[in-house]
Amino acid sequence: MITQDKLIRFLKTKPAINLSQIEKEAGIPAKTLHKALTNQKDVPAKHLPALDEALRQYGYTDSLFEKATVISIVNHKGGVGKTTTTINVGKGLSLLGYKVLLVDMDSQGNLSQCFGVHEPEEQVIDALLSNVSLPMLPIAENLYLSPSDIRMAYKESELANAIGADRRLTVKLEEAKARFDYILIDCPPSLGICTTCSLVASNACIVPIQPEASAFHGVESLFNRIAEVRTYINPTLTIKGIVFTMVHKNQSVHKSMMSHIREKYQHFRIYDVVIEVSTVIKQSQVAKEDLYTYSSKSSSWQQYYELATELTML
């Protein structure tokens, strides 16, 4: 039967659902669901059986939230905002009430360093090469981190030559899937074994693209790699969307490039929200903080929070 937690999570994924109609169908008092969604009051337990029955007509199932959705943030071009996107979408999801694990698959360790984790004694590569579990460090409420640093680069060739190399992250994440709602993987700027591992382990991927020719050229190679992984290893992998990052909205070059990308890749989801170039983003990186912690009222944080919200609706 539906629980309080699953009820709220389901309603958040269906923002267009008519709450009054659901209440009428379930025979419960008006405004009950509105109060629950706005944290004013929990839905009384006596109403849950009726809500369970009513919501099944709208797509609710018992298995809907049993395992986390695993999403790779991927682009083999460096400097397009992958890590910044991972950090702030993850933070946004955690503030929306979802339990989130961030996995640092980049040997530069920028994701880990953002949360003050330097030279972690236990890290991702150790779990991939041995029988130990992935480390999952609590960072904030609903937010956890599996860290990495330069040690991953030293051992990448060892991983590439290991038996079942491309499935090792998949295996390690199995035990984590039951504990989290979302697992976001920050991929390195390459199409090597760490990126392949990430794609094989994922349900979907998000591709940040800076709308400039230098960042756009070569993205077709990424889409081809995703297609190969889907064909030969992970048939459930999808492209969840393209997000424009580091955008100068008033520059004609950026406007033109975004229009070109929207037309060329119209068969993919392209998120409505655009992440603009911002001094606040650079300042938060220097401060090694997520945007919410650094400047919760900034337009940059609002853009990432909107992206996180949009992601839950798809």
N, C-alpha and C positions, 0 to 999 in steps of 0.2 A: 504493500500500500504506500501511497505517496506520503513523504515526510514533510515537515515544515520547511526544511532546508531545500529539498528537491522542488517543492511548490514554488518557492521564491525564485530559484534558479530557472525553472521552466518559464515562469511568467516574464522574467527579464529577457529571455531569448525570444519572446513573442510580444514585442512592444505594441503591435497593432491589434492585439487581442482585445475583445470587448469585455472588460471586467464585469460590467453590470449584467451582461448576458450570461456569463459563467455563473455569477452569483444566483441569477434567476434559475438557471438549469439545475444548479446544485441545491436550490432551496435554502440558501443561507442569507443572513441579513445584508442589506446594501452597505457598501463601503468597507466590507470586511477585508477584501483583497487589497483595496487601496491603502488601508491602514497598515496592512502587513508589508506592502512594498515600500512604504515610506517609514518603516520602522516604528510606527506609532503603537502597534499592538499585534501580537502573534495571533494567527488564526486558531481559534479553539480546537482542541483535538477532536471534539465530537463532529466537527464539520469535515474533517479530512477524508473519511470514506466517500462522502457524496462528491467532494471535489475530485477525488481520484477517478471516480466513474465519469464525471463530466469532462475532465481534461483529456481523457483517452480519445475523445472524439476530435481533439485538436492536436494529436500527435504525441501525447505523453505515453511513455512505456516504462516498465520497471527497470530496464537495462540502460535507459537513456544517459544516466550520469554515473555509470559504474566505473568507467575508465576515462582517464584524462585524454583530452585532445592534444596531440603532439604536433607542434608547428615549428618548422625551421625558418629562421630569418636568413635568407641566402642571396648572395650575389658575389661572384668571384672578382668583381671590381672592388678595390679597396676604397675607403673614404667616402662611401655613399650613405652612411648612417645606419649600418646594420646593428651595431652595438647600442647606439643611442635608441634605436627603435625597440630593440629587445628589452632594454632597461625600463623604458617608460611605458611601453605597452604592458609589460609585466606588472609594473607598479599600478597602472590603471586597472588592470583586471583584478588585482588584489584588493583595491579600494572598492571595486564593484561587488566584493564579497566572495570572489573565487579564490581557491587555493592554488597557488602558482609555484612551479619550480622552474628556475632559469638554469640552463646548462651551458657552460662556457666551453665551446669546442675550438676556440681560437687560442693558439699558443701565446699570443701577445697578452692575453689575460686582462684586457681592458674592462670586460664585464665584471670580472672578479674584483679588480682594483677599484671600480666605482663604489663598491660596497665595503671598501677597506680591507679586502682580503688579498694579502701579498704573500707570495711563496707558501702557498697552502701545503701543509704536511700531507694531507689526504686530498687527492684530486682525481679528476675524471680519467686521465690516462692510466693511473694505477688500477682503477676498477676494470678498465677495458683489457688490461694485460694480466689480470690475476683473478682470483676467486672472491675478492672483497666486493662489497656493495658500493654503489655510487655514494660519495659523501653528499649530504644534503644539509647545509648549514642554515639555520633560521636567521633571516635578515630583518624582517619586520612582520607585522601581523599578516598572515596568509601568504607570505613571500619567503621562498627558500632558494638557495644557490648551490649548484654543483660547480666548484671552482677549477680553474686551470692556470698554469703559467708556462714559462719557457720550457719546462721539463717535457711538455707535450711535444714540442718541436724536436727535442733530442730523441724521443722514443717513437716518433711517427713512422719511421721506416720499420721498426720492430712490429708496430701494429699492422702496417701494410702487408707484412709477410706472415702474420699470424693466421692460423686456421679460422675460417669463418669471419675474417676481419670486418667485412662490411655489415655483418649482422650483430656484432658484439654490443653496440650501443642499444640495439633493439632488445636484446636479452637483458641488459642491465636495467633498462627502463621498465621492464614488465612489473617488477615489484613496486615501482613508484607510481604506476598508473592508477592503482586503486586508492592512492593517498591524495592525489591532486586532481584538479579540474582542468588545468592547462599546464603543459610543459613546453616552454619556449627554448629553442636551441639557437645560440648565437654562432653562426658558421664562420669559418675563416675565409679570407679573400683568395680562394683557390678552388679548384675542382678536384683536389686530392682526396685521400682516404678519409680524412675527418669530415669533409663535406658529404662524401658518399655515405658514410656511416649515419650522418644526420638525416639525410633524405630517406634512407632505408628505414630508419626508425620512426619517421613522421607520417602523420595522417595527411598533412598539408604543408605548404610553404608559402611564405610571404616574401615578395621580391621588392626591396627598396630600390628605386631608380632615381638618380639625379637627372633632371631633364637637360642634359648637355650631351653633345655628340661624343665626347671622350668617354662618358659613362654609359652611353647607350650602345655604342659599338661593342660587339662581342656578347651582348646579352642573349643573342640567339643561341650561342654555345651553351649557355646555362639552361635554356629551355630544352635544348636537345638532350642534355645530361639528365634533366628531370624526366623527360620522356623515356630515356633508356632505363632509368631506375624503375619507372612504372612498368615498362614492358617486361623486364627480365627479373626483377626482384620484388618490387613492392607495388602490386597492381592497384592498391587503394590510395596511393599518393595523388594528391590534387594540388593545383595552384590556387590557393585561397584568395590571392589578390596581388596586385601591384600597387605600391604606395609611392607617390612622388615625395622626395626628400630634398632638403637643401635648396628650396625653390625661391627664386626672386620673382614674385608674382607680377611685378611691373615691368620685367624685362621681356621684350618681344621675342628674344631667342628662346627663353624658357616657355613662354606661352605657345610658341610655334612647335617646339619639341614635344610638349605635353599633348598637343592636338595630334601630332604625328603618331605618337605612341598609342594614344587612345584609338586611333583609326587602325593602326597596324595590328594591335593586340585586342581588338574589340571582342574577341571570343573569350578573353579573360576578364575577371572582375578587376576593375580599377577603382580603388577607394575614393569616395567623395572628398574626404579630408585630405588636405595638402599640408605637408610639413615645411614651413618656410625657414629660410636662413635666419638665424637669430643670435645675437650676442649672448643672450641668456643661456642658450644651449652650450656655447663654448665655455661660459663661466661655470656652468654646472659640471662640465667635464673636468675643468681645472680643480673645482672644489671636490670632485669625486662623489657627487650626489645625484640622485635622480631629480628630475625637474620639479616634482611635487614637493620634495623636501627643500629644494633650493629656492624655488619661486612658484608657489602654487597658484598665484594669480596671473602668471605670465600667459601670453597668448600661445607660446610654445607648449606649455603644459596642457592647456585647453585643447590644442590640436591633437596631442597624443592621447589624451583622455577620450576625445571624440573617436579617435581611431580604435582604441580598445573597446569602446562601446559598440562601434560599428561591427567589429570583429565578432562579438558575441551574438549578433543578430543574423549571421550568415550561416 
